[in-house]
């Protein structure tokens, strides 16, 4: 027996499974907040993730809820699609490395971006990392689904697509704090090994979009000279000259019209 709880249920409320009206068993209205119906035993013999919605006549269909049968199906956490460097969500871009948080992830699962399928390169039970396919273009929302078989797949989570979504990798892998950066001599930049102003720093990021987009880096709001900026397999390298008048070392990367999040720094030597 399946019990649905909500509000506004009447004797005219209908149930849909996978968007198809449910007719295989009666739907009983317990009260305005509770519905019940019987799901046949055959539905539990396979691994599946069913999308259940309800609606009243002349009203919108409810937000779907997920019902997993057999082995639990993968599920994407609400807001769980983020830039792998900055953890900023809400947007993805072609060629960006993203991290997806959720549950019941396994090796062999794929990520379906509105019909374009990509294989993740790192998977645990609660998160996976994947490069957004280059073919995903255009200013639109796209459904993202984790899938292993036709039956064993997550509900779609929609996310906006932008030409770029820049994020800088940090040394502590939190998206904030000191950048994962190299000094001009190739040593790791850190408070114990700061960079000299006027020298080159190497930054790493993802989400720069296509290389035809204009790329800019600002340190303490001062536009820095970029000597090299390119991406491969989702990972971008940015070689920039540290402005002589920089002070705090806060770095912002602008790709096209989007900027990376604030709160990322290179460590600088005092004058």
WOZI-V558753 format. One record per helix or strand of 3 or more residues. SS is the DSSP state (alpha for helix, beta for strand). FROM is the first residue (numbers start at 1). TO is the last residue. If there is no record, write none. Layout:
SS_FROM_TO, SS_FROM_TO
This chain:
beta_2_5, beta_14_17, beta_27_31, beta_34_37, alpha_41_44, beta_48_55, beta_65_69, beta_75_83, beta_97_103, beta_110_113, beta_116_119, beta_127_131, beta_140_147, beta_157_161, beta_177_179, beta_200_206, beta_215_219, beta_226_232, beta_235_241, beta_250_255
